Amino acid sequence: MKPTVASVLGTVFIVALSVAVLSAGFVAPGAANTTSANTTASTSTSTVGEANVTIANQTTNGTTVMIRSATLPEGGFIAIHNESYLPPSNESVGSTIGVSQYLSAGPHQRVEVVLDEPIAENQTLVATAARDGNSNQSFDYLSSQGFIDTAYSRTAGGAVDDQASVRVVNATSLAREAKIGFPNQSTTGTTVTVQSVTLPDGGFVAIHGENYLPPNNETQNSLRGFSGYLTPGTHRNVSVALEQNVTENTTLLSVS
């Protein structure tokens, strides 16, 4: 499969108990170049202060919001919710319209969150600081219906969150450029998971081996597996079965 819009490079390592660890960078919307990243896997034990998140009043084109600052003592994510998160609805799962990439333990400044569901009107948005409850660096709150990767709690009780008035100007089309999020992950060697993929016109995600890259440029013989058909829009936690199990350190590439 020839890449048409976005691709992400990652390196797979096999560790104890035949668990593979894959690491990859994130490709910005519309980028066609591959990006490599350091491949390390560890469970953070940092306890840098209490969890907090701050989102200021801001202006946006409706596709992103900016988090002013956040502290995640054990790592995790920043989730963005629409007004249905607030009373009287108190809808925490259905209100989620975007989530950051995985954030390591500690403080973070100016975290941009791409919205899965762009907004076209001025409204109040809420940012929550969420744990990586199962340490897989993938946001599983939605797929688990709110049971995994829940929000950090304040000492006095309640979720660690903050809200802001967001003004939308020059709202963009809901049809966005393709992009892929391919995070660190653990696998048995039979599948890999694409954390998020946006396909404006629908399509597939293909996994290729390193001979896909120059100088080989093998587009057919490098294919290791591909997803089922994905409808237009953003999809999360897309599992791709590998036609050949990963049994040794290797480099893989995800292509949409």
Disulfide bonds with the S-S distance in Angstrom:
none
